[in-house]
Amino acid sequence: MGAARVDRRRWVMTNYLAIGWFPSGELERARVLWPNLLAGWNVSSHRDYCRAVDHHLRQLQLADDTQVLLAPIEVKPYINWCAREGVDPAAPESRSKYSTTVATRGRVQRWPPERGKPCWCGRGKAYEECCGA
């Protein structure tokens, strides 16, 4: 998904990449429903999960015109969406598609947060002192 913004000299196209993540409480619900959700992630808490998500995001090779948008996945609305769409809620592809849907509704956070701003994970700390440390 992209949007054009005006620069006095030229049009600039920004590409957006929606990434789904489970907020605190939702991750725990998701892990009960889909025990293999985080297979191979080596995480034991929501904090570990958020740091792992942030680490994966930093490893992405993105073009300069790409903005990452974090889309929260809440289990109940996600399951309802999967039922309407006829997709498997356990499948990573379903979470990807759902994340795009959430992003088009504007329920996202930009990543990485600006310096000094709260971390995207919701713990209330500055990004540099939290997942961005």
C-alpha positions in Angstrom: 0.0 0.0 0.0 1.4 3.4 -0.8 0.5 7.0 -0.7 1.8 10.0 -2.6 2.8 13.2 -0.8 3.6 16.5 -2.4 7.1 17.9 -2.5 7.4 21.3 -4.2 9.7 19.8 -6.8 8.4 16.3 -7.3 5.9 13.7 -6.2 7.3 11.3 -3.6 5.8 7.8 -3.2 6.0 6.2 0.2 5.6 2.5 0.4 4.1 1.0 3.6 4.8 -2.4 5.0 2.3 -3.6 7.6 3.7 -6.0 10.2 1.3 -7.8 12.7 2.2 -8.2 16.3 0.3 -9.4 19.4 -0.1 -6.9 22.2 0.2 -8.0 25.8 -2.6 -10.3 26.8 -3.3 -11.1 23.1 0.0 -13.0 22.7 -0.9 -15.2 25.6 -4.4 -15.9 24.1 -2.8 -16.6 20.7 -0.3 -19.1 22.2 -3.1 -21.1 23.8 -4.9 -21.3 20.5 -1.8 -21.8 18.3 0.9 -23.5 20.4 3.4 -23.5 17.6 2.9 -19.7 16.9 6.4 -18.8 18.1 8.3 -22.1 17.4 12.0 -21.3 17.1 11.7 -17.8 18.5 13.1 -18.7 21.9 10.9 -16.3 23.9 9.2 -16.9 27.2 7.5 -13.6 27.9 5.7 -10.8 26.1 8.7 -8.6 26.7 11.0 -11.1 25.0 8.5 -11.4 22.1 8.5 -7.7 21.6 12.3 -7.5 21.6 12.4 -10.4 19.1 9.9 -8.6 16.9 12.0 -5.4 17.0 15.2 -7.4 16.3 13.6 -9.0 13.2 12.4 -5.6 12.0 15.9 -4.2 12.3 17.2 -7.0 10.1 14.8 -6.1 7.2 16.4 -4.8 4.1 14.0 -2.1 3.1 14.1 0.7 0.5 14.5 4.2 1.9 10.9 5.0 0.8 9.4 2.2 2.9 7.7 3.0 6.2 7.0 0.0 8.6 3.6 0.1 10.3 3.0 -2.2 13.3 -0.6 -3.5 13.3 -1.8 -5.0 16.5 -3.5 -8.4 16.3 -6.3 -8.8 18.8 -7.3 -12.5 18.9 -11.1 -12.3 18.9 -11.4 -9.8 16.0 -8.7 -11.7 14.1 -10.6 -15.0 14.4 -13.8 -13.4 13.3 -12.0 -11.8 10.3 -10.5 -15.2 9.4 -13.9 -16.8 9.5 -15.3 -14.1 7.2 -12.4 -14.5 4.8 -12.3 -18.3 4.9 -8.7 -18.5 5.9 -6.8 -20.5 8.6 -6.1 -18.3 11.6 -3.0 -20.4 12.4 -1.4 -19.6 9.1 1.3 -16.9 8.9 -0.2 -15.7 5.6 -3.5 -15.0 7.3 -1.8 -12.8 9.9 0.0 -11.0 7.1 -3.3 -10.3 5.3 -5.0 -9.3 8.5 -2.2 -6.9 9.3 -2.7 -5.1 6.0 -6.5 -4.9 6.7 -5.7 -3.4 10.2 -3.3 -0.9 8.6 -5.9 0.3 6.1 -8.1 1.2 9.0 -5.3 3.3 10.5 -4.9 1.3 13.7 -1.1 1.1 13.4 2.0 2.5 15.0 5.0 3.7 12.9 8.2 1.8 13.5 10.7 2.8 14.7 9.3 5.4 17.0 10.9 8.8 17.0 13.7 9.4 19.5 12.4 9.9 23.0 8.9 8.7 22.1 7.2 5.8 23.9 8.1 2.3 22.7 5.6 0.6 20.3 5.2 -2.4 22.7 3.1 -0.4 25.1 5.2 -0.7 28.2 5.4 3.1 28.5 9.2 3.4 28.4 11.1 5.4 25.8 11.9 3.2 22.7 15.7 3.6 23.3 15.2 2.2 26.9 12.9 -0.6 25.9 12.7 -2.7 22.7 15.2 -0.4 20.9 17.9 -0.9 23.5 
